[in-house]
Amino acid sequence: MVLDNLHSRLVALLKVLLPLAALAVLATLFLFQQRIDPTRAIPYATVDVEEIAREAAIGGPTYAGVGEDGTAITVAAETARPDPADPRRMTAEAVRAALEMADGSRVDIRAAAGAVDGPGGRMELSGGVEIRTSTGYRVTTERLAAMLDRTHVATDTAVAAEGPPGRIAAGSLEIVAEAGARDRYLLVFGGGVKLLYDPGTAGQDGGKGRDP
């Protein structure tokens, strides 16, 4: 009889305690769950399209074409970004360009940065520009411009060069196709040219330093 009363009381007690424990567990879950704050989502709902366009980068772009005078022109970069105002214009980093002339000579150019104007067929390079020619010239300058539809490279900053005649310092440099001559190109220094002649490096051009 005593056992029956004890069992009845235990069952009655569990009927009360178990539902209370379940409620306590549910209450704990609700208290510790991450609540959603609708106001925190508002800043992320605004999309800046212009910023996305500015940040969009193209990895390893390459341009290749042939100029009207037969020069094969290749331009490559580490990264490039379109101009938000005009997608046909690009800015680039770690630019490499090569001009392979119809006479077999070659000009290689490297620069830290560049900008390509597609509609204008023009490329501008800046930041430690280095020019090397297949005839032995090495030229450094801060900035230059080059056409993409023909052979024409020009600087508007001072240049320092080493080549067959020796060391050259000048106010400008231009690489162009010689007028009236077929398959002939000129490397022209201008703007107060100073030459430190080195007979040990002088080539067959007599130190004139005009051909790439």
N, C-alpha and C positions, 0 to 999 in steps of 0.2 A: 504493500500500500504506500509506504514511504517512497519507494522507487518510482512508482507511478506518478506521485505528486511532483517529485523532482524532475522527472522527464517532461511532464506537462508544463512546469514553470520554465524549463530550459527552452522548450519549443516556443513558448510565448515570448520569451526574452529575445530569441534569435529573430523572430518575426519583426521585432521592432528595430534591433540593432543592424541587421543586414541591409534593409532599405536605407537606413541612415548612413551607413558606410558607403553605399553606392552613390548617394547624393553628395557625400563629401568628396568622393573621387571625381565625380563630374564637375563639382564646383572648382576643384583644384585645376582641372584641365582648362576650364574657361578662364580662370584667373591668370594662368601662366602661358596661354597661347598668345602668339604674336597678333596684336590687333592691327587692323588695316586703317590707316589714316588717309582718307580721301584727299586731303589737302596736300599730302606729300607727293602725289602723282602729278600735280599741276605743272611744276617746272619742266618735267620730262615730256609734256604734251606739246611743247613748243619746238618746232623743227626749223633750224636756221639753214635754209637751202643754200644760201651763198657761202656759208662756212663749210658745208659739205663739199661744195664745188671747189673751194680753195684747198681743202685737205685731200681731195681725191688725187692720187698719184699713180702714174704709170711706171712700172718697173721695167728697166732695160729697153726703152724705145729705140728704134733704128729708122733712119731715113736714108734712102738711096735713090740717086737719079743721075742723069747724064745732061750736062750743060750743052748749050747751043754750039759751043766750040769743040765739043767732043770730050770734055773732061768728065770723068766719073767721080761723083761727089757722094761721100758716105758720112753720115753723122749719127753718132750713138751717144747715149747718156746713161748714167746710173738710174736716175729718176727724172720724171718730167711731170709738170702740172699745167693744166689748161688755165688760161686767163678767164676769170669769171665773167668779164665784160665781153670777151670774144674767144670762144673755144678754139678758133683757128690759130690763135697765138699761144705759144707754150713757153714756160720757163723750165730750165733743166739744171741738173747738178752733175758734176764730174763728166764733162763733155769731151768727146773725142771725135775729131773730124779728119777725113783723108781726101785728098785731091789727087787723082791719078790722071795725069795729062796725056794727051794723044801722042806726044813724042816719047813716052815711056818714063818721064820723070815723075816724082811723087812728092807731095807735101803732107806732112802729118801735123795736126794741131791738137793740143790739149789745153783745157781750161777748167777752173773750179766751177764756174757757172756760165749759163748762157740763156739766150732768149731767141726763139725762132718765130719769125713773122711769116706765116704761110702765104697770105695774100700778097705780101710784098716780095716774097722770094728772098728773104734776107735773114741772116743769122748774126747775132751779136754775142761775143764771148768776153768774159772778164774774170779777173782774179787769178793772177799768176799764169798768164797765157804763154805757152811754149810752142814754138814752130820749129820743125825739123824738115830739112829738104834732103832728097836723095843725092844731091851733089855736095853734101857736107856742111851745110849751114845750120846753125842752131841759134834761134832768135828768141828772146824773152821780152815781153811787154805786159802792160796792165790791161789793155783793152784792144779789141779789133772787131771789124765787121767784115762779113763775107757774103757774097751773093750765092744763091743756090741754083741759079739757072745758067751761070757762066763762070769763068775763071776771073775772079776779082776779090782779092783780100787786101784790106787796108787798115792801118792803125791810126788813131788820133792821139796816141800817147807815145812817149819816147821809147826807143828800142835799144837793146844791147845784143850784139851778135858776135858769134865766132864762126869763121869759115876759112876757105882756102887762102884768102888774102891776109888773114890775121883777125884782130879784134876791131869791131866796128861799133861806134856809138852814133845814133842819129835821132832826129826828132820824129821821123815817121818811116813807115815801110809800106810798100805796095807790091803785090804780086798780080800781074795782068798778062793777058795774051798780047804779044807784040803786034801792033797795027801793020797790016799789009803783009805779014809773014805767016806762013802756014805751019802749024804745029811748033810754034816757038813762043816761049814764055819768059817774062822778065821779072827779076827780083830787084826792085828799085828802092834804094835808101835815099831819104831826103831830109831837109830841115837841119842844116848844119852838121854834115857828116864828118866824123872824126875816125880816121883809120890808123891803127897801130899795125904797121905792115910787118909781117913775119915771113921772110923769104923761105923758111923751112917748111911752111904750110901752103905756099902759093901754088895754085893749080895751073892748068893749061889756059885758063881764061885770063891770065896775066894779072890777077888780083882785082878785076873790075867788079866782080860779085854781082852780076846782073841776071844770070840764068839760075832758075831753081835747081 
